[in-house]
């Protein structure tokens, strides 16, 4: 039986969010879907929901995220959040996770964690507004142990390559509190104070890339609002939409 640090995480976060709750479920369709359902039903309390196994996990742009117990860490965090500007939120989440994990974890715009040009994990951010209240649900999937690359667009990496003794519960204990702190700071100050931190881990900066909407150019890093800056033949283009996929050519 897996021992999760639910009480420890709750004790850490409680001073920041007095109505915070932590739940661990052995199986669910999708932790993000469940928290979005709760939000639509009027449940707005800050909640961290860990899924040991997801049967219909979701990634960005409708991609499927498969997870098996112990092989990955999948969780979602729901918070009432009303930032002045939502731009760059997924980048802020990625930076928080990377800084909590290892110096060699890189960030690929807009919401992937990479190691040696392979994907360590992904982020799915969803927001809902109900009755004048804004709620954000941040979903995180991290590869703990090596996984099969079949059917994946990007070869997978595993955190045990960097931290051989790491387990899913230990990973949760490392990332949960800093993630809450980052989200609260983002609500107050936006992405701009985090720009330099993202820049230091940006795996696309200085490389030729192509986008899913047909553009090519050299990635110049991200702007203070989190947009990807792309040097193209017709000048510098700022890419804001998280629905555009970007991949390196070199």
ABEGO torsion letter per residue (X at the ends): XBBBAAAAAAAAAAAABAABBBBBBABBABAAAAAAAAAAAGBABBBBBBBABBAABBBBGGBBBBBBBGABBBBBBBBBBBBABABGAAAAAAAAAAAAABAABBBBOAABBBBGGBBABBBBBBBBBBGGBBBBBBBBBBBABBBBABGBABBBBBAAAABAABBAAAAAAAAAAAAAAAAAAAAAAEAAAAAAAAAAABAABGBBBBBAAGBBEBBAEBBAAGBBBBBBAAEBBBBABAABBBBBAX
